[in-house]
Amino acid sequence: MEMPLSSDFYKSSVRIRKGDIAEICSHEHVLLQCLDVVLGAMFFRLNNLHKAMPEGKKRRGKRTIAKEKLYKHMLEQINDIFPNFNIGESTGDRGETYPEFYWKHPYRHWKFTPK
């Protein structure tokens, strides 16, 4: 089920209107730049780009290695919160039934799948 259509999300009273969404340059906002780096590392790992080898080279590039190290560090931190975390799956509700559960954990992860 899509998150905005779930009853728990609806009950939370969080509303995101089209007018609330704007394009920005993340380089001008430190927190958004950090988020950009984190999401980029996850994208990098989910798409197996950590295995990419530059054409004609015997070793992976420095940035490739740095992104993999960042991903591994993030995974270590997330595993402290959600043992055996799998980046390819949602963190789920872990048997919790109250809507506030989703907003009280320090990390939540949803698997986005196209229709």
MDTraj code that builds the backbone (N, CA, C; nanometers):
import mdtraj as md
import numpy as np

residues = "MET GLU MET PRO LEU SER SER ASP PHE TYR LYS SER SER VAL ARG ILE ARG LYS GLY ASP ILE ALA GLU ILE CYS SER HIS GLU HIS VAL LEU LEU GLN CYS LEU ASP VAL VAL LEU GLY ALA MET PHE PHE ARG LEU ASN ASN LEU HIS LYS ALA MET PRO GLU GLY LYS LYS ARG ARG GLY LYS ARG THR ILE ALA LYS GLU LYS LEU TYR LYS HIS MET LEU GLU GLN ILE ASN ASP ILE PHE PRO ASN PHE ASN ILE GLY GLU SER THR GLY ASP ARG GLY GLU THR TYR PRO GLU PHE TYR TRP LYS HIS PRO TYR ARG HIS TRP LYS PHE THR PRO LYS".split()
xyz = np.array([
    [0.0847, -0.1185, 0.0000],
    [0.0000, 0.0000, 0.0000],
    [0.0888, 0.1242, 0.0000],
    [0.0476, 0.2231, -0.0732],
    [0.1231, 0.3483, -0.0764],
    [0.1103, 0.4194, 0.0574],
    [0.2211, 0.4757, 0.1056],
    [0.2227, 0.5412, 0.2355],
    [0.1138, 0.6477, 0.2502],
    [0.0946, 0.7399, 0.1535],
    [-0.0079, 0.8428, 0.1723],
    [-0.1500, 0.7867, 0.1804],
    [-0.1699, 0.6652, 0.1309],
    [-0.3033, 0.6054, 0.1338],
    [-0.3263, 0.5186, 0.2566],
    [-0.2225, 0.4942, 0.3368],
    [-0.2393, 0.4096, 0.4548],
    [-0.3197, 0.4842, 0.5603],
    [-0.3975, 0.4098, 0.6361],
    [-0.4827, 0.4720, 0.7388],
    [-0.3975, 0.5373, 0.8472],
    [-0.2828, 0.4768, 0.8818],
    [-0.1965, 0.5354, 0.9843],
    [-0.1415, 0.6711, 0.9406],
    [-0.1025, 0.6822, 0.8151],
    [-0.0512, 0.8089, 0.7639],
    [-0.1636, 0.9127, 0.7637],
    [-0.2824, 0.8727, 0.7220],
    [-0.3964, 0.9645, 0.7184],
    [-0.4291, 1.0140, 0.8591],
    [-0.4278, 0.9241, 0.9567],
    [-0.4585, 0.9608, 1.0952],
    [-0.3529, 1.0531, 1.1556],
    [-0.2322, 1.0515, 1.1009],
    [-0.1241, 1.1313, 1.1570],
    [-0.1431, 1.2813, 1.1349],
    [-0.2346, 1.3181, 1.0478],
    [-0.2641, 1.4581, 1.0150],
    [-0.1502, 1.5275, 0.9393],
    [-0.0564, 1.4524, 0.8863],
    [0.0492, 1.5112, 0.8034],
    [-0.0088, 1.5320, 0.6646],
    [0.0002, 1.6529, 0.6154],
    [-0.0543, 1.6839, 0.4832],
    [0.0554, 1.7478, 0.3985],
    [0.0748, 1.6958, 0.2801],
    [0.1741, 1.7512, 0.1879],
    [0.0986, 1.7953, 0.0627],
    [0.0881, 1.9279, 0.0464],
    [0.0187, 1.9821, -0.0702],
    [0.1190, 2.0063, -0.1825],
    [0.0696, 2.0098, -0.3054],
    [0.1589, 2.0359, -0.4190],
    [0.2342, 2.1659, -0.4009],
    [0.1686, 2.2648, -0.3446],
    [0.2319, 2.3945, -0.3216],
    [0.3430, 2.3898, -0.2181],
    [0.3477, 2.2811, -0.1382],
    [0.4514, 2.2659, -0.0362],
    [0.5812, 2.2105, -0.0952],
    [0.5762, 2.1674, -0.2194],
    [0.6917, 2.1059, -0.2831],
    [0.7577, 2.2096, -0.3738],
    [0.8878, 2.2268, -0.3566],
    [0.9605, 2.3260, -0.4361],
    [1.0974, 2.2718, -0.4734],
    [1.1512, 2.3205, -0.5809],
    [1.2846, 2.2810, -0.6230],
    [1.3847, 2.3738, -0.5562],
    [1.4920, 2.3162, -0.5043],
    [1.5961, 2.3963, -0.4394],
    [1.7328, 2.3458, -0.4834],
    [1.8331, 2.4225, -0.4543],
    [1.9713, 2.3819, -0.4808],
    [2.0288, 2.3341, -0.3471],
    [2.0517, 2.2038, -0.3343],
    [2.0952, 2.1492, -0.2058],
    [2.2305, 2.2044, -0.1617],
    [2.3104, 2.2526, -0.2554],
    [2.4413, 2.3082, -0.2207],
    [2.4292, 2.4351, -0.1357],
    [2.3118, 2.4947, -0.1335],
    [2.2905, 2.6164, -0.0550],
    [2.2352, 2.5878, 0.0839],
    [2.2096, 2.4588, 0.1153],
    [2.1503, 2.4203, 0.2435],
    [2.2272, 2.3005, 0.2991],
    [2.2973, 2.3204, 0.4093],
    [2.3851, 2.2170, 0.4638],
    [2.3100, 2.0874, 0.4942],
    [2.1944, 2.0949, 0.5606],
    [2.1200, 1.9739, 0.5944],
    [2.0738, 1.8991, 0.4696],
    [2.0294, 1.9725, 0.3701],
    [1.9863, 1.9071, 0.2472],
    [2.1044, 1.8476, 0.1711],
    [2.2196, 1.9107, 0.1817],
    [2.3400, 1.8553, 0.1205],
    [2.3749, 1.7226, 0.1866],
    [2.3633, 1.7162, 0.3184],
    [2.3893, 1.5910, 0.3910],
    [2.2900, 1.4834, 0.3492],
    [2.1633, 1.5195, 0.3402],
    [2.0610, 1.4245, 0.2974],
    [2.0890, 1.3758, 0.1556],
    [2.1325, 1.4652, 0.0706],
    [2.1676, 1.4320, -0.0674],
    [2.2793, 1.3267, -0.0710],
    [2.3782, 1.3427, 0.0138],
    [2.4902, 1.2482, 0.0203],
    [2.4419, 1.1118, 0.0700],
    [2.3596, 1.1110, 0.1749],
    [2.3076, 0.9858, 0.2319],
    [2.2206, 0.9120, 0.1304],
    [2.1263, 0.9828, 0.0690],
    [2.0402, 0.9184, -0.0305],
    [2.1208, 0.8702, -0.1502],
    [2.2227, 0.9466, -0.1879],
    [2.3086, 0.9062, -0.2983],
    [2.3830, 0.7772, -0.2679],
    [2.4300, 0.7624, -0.1439],
    [2.5013, 0.6401, -0.1047],
    [2.4070, 0.5203, -0.1077],
    [2.2830, 0.5394, -0.0647],
    [2.1855, 0.4294, -0.0685],
    [2.1513, 0.3939, -0.2134],
    [2.1281, 0.4947, -0.2957],
    [2.0996, 0.4709, -0.4381],
    [2.2157, 0.3935, -0.5015],
    [2.3364, 0.4376, -0.4681],
    [2.4583, 0.3781, -0.5195],
    [2.4611, 0.2277, -0.4891],
    [2.4276, 0.1934, -0.3632],
    [2.4318, 0.0531, -0.3202],
    [2.3152, -0.0272, -0.3776],
    [2.1963, 0.0297, -0.3764],
    [2.0782, -0.0415, -0.4271],
    [2.0906, -0.0750, -0.5757],
    [2.1638, 0.0054, -0.6487],
    [2.1799, -0.0168, -0.7923],
    [2.3126, -0.0835, -0.8269],
    [2.3752, -0.1418, -0.7249],
    [2.5007, -0.2166, -0.7413],
    [2.6121, -0.1362, -0.8080],
    [2.6094, -0.0052, -0.7914],
    [2.7145, 0.0780, -0.8499],
    [2.8445, 0.0676, -0.7709],
    [2.8384, 0.0101, -0.6493],
    [2.9588, -0.0083, -0.5690],
    [3.0519, -0.1121, -0.6332],
    [2.9985, -0.1882, -0.7275],
    [3.0789, -0.2894, -0.7969],
    [3.1372, -0.2358, -0.9284],
    [3.0977, -0.1151, -0.9655],
    [3.1383, -0.0590, -1.0948],
    [3.2890, -0.0372, -1.1027],
    [3.3431, -0.0805, -1.2124],
    [3.4852, -0.0644, -1.2382],
    [3.4990, 0.0247, -1.3617],
    [3.5759, 0.1334, -1.3509],
    [3.5948, 0.2179, -1.4686],
    [3.6544, 0.1366, -1.5839],
    [3.6082, 0.1659, -1.7030],
    [3.6538, 0.0921, -1.8210],
    [3.8053, 0.1038, -1.8359],
    [3.8686, -0.0100, -1.8544],
    [4.0124, -0.0133, -1.8727],
    [4.0931, -0.0040, -1.7444],
    [4.0256, -0.0030, -1.6287],
    [4.0953, 0.0074, -1.4993],
    [4.0899, -0.1262, -1.4258],
    [4.1845, -0.1448, -1.3337],
    [4.1893, -0.2671, -1.2544],
    [4.1297, -0.2467, -1.1151],
    [4.1115, -0.1212, -1.0780],
    [4.0592, -0.0893, -0.9448],
    [3.9419, 0.0066, -0.9558],
    [3.8600, 0.0031, -0.8533],
    [3.7477, 0.0971, -0.8470],
    [3.8001, 0.2363, -0.8132],
    [3.7233, 0.3382, -0.8513],
    [3.7634, 0.4755, -0.8251],
    [3.7533, 0.5127, -0.6775],
    [3.8215, 0.6221, -0.6389],
    [3.8209, 0.6687, -0.4995],
    [3.6803, 0.7039, -0.4518],
    [3.6031, 0.7688, -0.5391],
    [3.4667, 0.8068, -0.5000],
    [3.3782, 0.6845, -0.4818],
    [3.3985, 0.5832, -0.5653],
    [3.3221, 0.4593, -0.5539],
    [3.3508, 0.3944, -0.4193],
    [3.4758, 0.3889, -0.3818],
    [3.5157, 0.3297, -0.2538],
    [3.4614, 0.4132, -0.1380],
    [3.4674, 0.5461, -0.1494],
    [3.4166, 0.6344, -0.0438],
    [3.2660, 0.6160, -0.0245],
    [3.1908, 0.6040, -0.1337],
    [3.0459, 0.5848, -0.1234],
    [3.0135, 0.4512, -0.0589],
    [3.0902, 0.3488, -0.0910],
    [3.0673, 0.2183, -0.0298],
    [3.0974, 0.2235, 0.1201],
    [3.2041, 0.2925, 0.1579],
    [3.2384, 0.3057, 0.3007],
    [3.1282, 0.3805, 0.3754],
    [3.0744, 0.4868, 0.3139],
    [2.9649, 0.5609, 0.3761],
    [2.8442, 0.4706, 0.3940],
    [2.8091, 0.3951, 0.2905],
    [2.6954, 0.3027, 0.2997],
    [2.7169, 0.2025, 0.4133],
    [2.8357, 0.1442, 0.4219],
    [2.8629, 0.0451, 0.5264],
    [2.8514, 0.1076, 0.6653],
    [2.8981, 0.2314, 0.6796],
    [2.8859, 0.3002, 0.8085],
    [2.7386, 0.3243, 0.8429],
    [2.6616, 0.3691, 0.7438],
    [2.5183, 0.3927, 0.7679],
    [2.4494, 0.2617, 0.8048],
    [2.4813, 0.1544, 0.7354],
    [2.4208, 0.0243, 0.7627],
    [2.4516, -0.0207, 0.9051],
    [2.5727, 0.0022, 0.9487],
    [2.6121, -0.0329, 1.0855],
    [2.5260, 0.0430, 1.1872],
    [2.5054, 0.1724, 1.1626],
    [2.4237, 0.2544, 1.2532],
    [2.2775, 0.2089, 1.2530],
    [2.2253, 0.1794, 1.1350],
    [2.0853, 0.1353, 1.1233],
    [2.0669, -0.0006, 1.1899],
    [2.1656, -0.0886, 1.1782],
    [2.1568, -0.2207, 1.2408],
    [2.1516, -0.2124, 1.3927],
    [2.2015, -0.1030, 1.4509],
    [2.1872, -0.0835, 1.5959],
    [2.0408, -0.0616, 1.6325],
    [1.9656, 0.0007, 1.5417],
    [1.8236, 0.0294, 1.5651],
    [1.7377, -0.0883, 1.5208],
    [1.7655, -0.1392, 1.4009],
    [1.6913, -0.2512, 1.3416],
    [1.7891, -0.3635, 1.3082],
    [1.8130, -0.4560, 1.4035],
    [1.9053, -0.5667, 1.3741],
    [1.8627, -0.6425, 1.2481],
    [1.9615, -0.6868, 1.1716],
    [1.9396, -0.7595, 1.0460],
    [1.8654, -0.6769, 0.9417],
    [1.8850, -0.5470, 0.9435],
    [1.8211, -0.4573, 0.8470],
    [1.8626, -0.4940, 0.7053],
    [1.7664, -0.4923, 0.6132],
    [1.7908, -0.5195, 0.4717],
    [1.7504, -0.3946, 0.3946],
    [1.8455, -0.3297, 0.3294],
    [1.8182, -0.2045, 0.2594],
    [1.7138, -0.2209, 0.1497],
    [1.6987, -0.3417, 0.0983],
    [1.6037, -0.3655, -0.0096],
    [1.4609, -0.3889, 0.0373],
    [1.4353, -0.3834, 0.1677],
    [1.3015, -0.4065, 0.2221],
    [1.2639, -0.2946, 0.3188],
    [1.1341, -0.2761, 0.3412],
    [1.0859, -0.1772, 0.4371],
    [1.1170, -0.2241, 0.5791],
    [1.1295, -0.1293, 0.6717],
    [1.1526, -0.1665, 0.8106],
    [1.0266, -0.2284, 0.8699],
    [0.9106, -0.2004, 0.8108],
    [0.7868, -0.2618, 0.8580],
    [0.7409, -0.2070, 0.9909],
    [0.6341, -0.2643, 1.0432],
    [0.5806, -0.2136, 1.1694],
    [0.6281, -0.2950, 1.2898],
    [0.6970, -0.4042, 1.2653],
    [0.7533, -0.4874, 1.3720],
    [0.6488, -0.5247, 1.4773],
    [0.5253, -0.5432, 1.4329],
    [0.4188, -0.5856, 1.5227],
    [0.3527, -0.4739, 1.6014],
    [0.3976, -0.3510, 1.5809],
    [0.3387, -0.2372, 1.6527],
    [0.2071, -0.1998, 1.5854],
    [0.1101, -0.1566, 1.6633],
    [-0.0211, -0.1268, 1.6063],
    [-0.0632, 0.0188, 1.6207],
    [0.0082, 0.0991, 1.6954],
    [-0.0330, 0.2383, 1.7133],
    [0.0363, 0.3277, 1.6108],
    [-0.0364, 0.4247, 1.5544],
    [0.0185, 0.5092, 1.4474],
    [0.1418, 0.5901, 1.4880],
    [0.1525, 0.6288, 1.6145],
    [0.2651, 0.7105, 1.6595],
    [0.3977, 0.6356, 1.6448],
    [0.3898, 0.5046, 1.6375],
    [0.5089, 0.4208, 1.6251],
    [0.5991, 0.4685, 1.5124],
    [0.5391, 0.5023, 1.3988],
    [0.6179, 0.5417, 1.2819],
    [0.6936, 0.6720, 1.3021],
    [0.6479, 0.7554, 1.3914],
    [0.7086, 0.8868, 1.4085],
    [0.8046, 0.8920, 1.5266],
    [0.8110, 0.7864, 1.6072],
    [0.8946, 0.7881, 1.7271],
    [1.0281, 0.7175, 1.7103],
    [1.0448, 0.6402, 1.6055],
    [1.1721, 0.5731, 1.5843],
    [1.2713, 0.6666, 1.5162],
    [1.3994, 0.6528, 1.5469],
    [1.4990, 0.7409, 1.4863],
    [1.5241, 0.7113, 1.3389],
    [1.4799, 0.5954, 1.2914],
    [1.5002, 0.5635, 1.1499],
    [1.3847, 0.4788, 1.0988],
    [1.3290, 0.5172, 0.9845],
    [1.2242, 0.4396, 0.9159],
    [1.2685, 0.4272, 0.7716],
    [1.2369, 0.3161, 0.7096],
    [1.2828, 0.2913, 0.5732],
    [1.1703, 0.2222, 0.4952],
    [1.1293, 0.2827, 0.3869],
    [1.0231, 0.2230, 0.3035],
    [1.0827, 0.1816, 0.1703],
    [1.0404, 0.0663, 0.1253],
    [1.0791, 0.0192, -0.0082],
    [0.9803, 0.0803, -0.1070],
    [1.0299, 0.1588, -0.1995],
    [0.9446, 0.2204, -0.2998],
    [0.9426, 0.1320, -0.4233],
    [0.8236, 0.0919, -0.4636],
    [0.8107, 0.0066, -0.5820],
    [0.7174, 0.0737, -0.6824],
    [0.7555, 0.0734, -0.8094],
    [0.6689, 0.1334, -0.9113],
    [0.5423, 0.0509, -0.9297],
    [0.4370, 0.1167, -0.9757],
    [0.3092, 0.0461, -0.9977],
    [0.3194, -0.0464, -1.1162],
])
top = md.Topology()
chain = top.add_chain()
for i, resn in enumerate(residues, 1):
    res = top.add_residue(resn, chain, resSeq=i)
    for name in ("N", "CA", "C"):
        top.add_atom(name, md.element.get_by_symbol(name[0]), res)
traj = md.Trajectory(xyz[None], top)
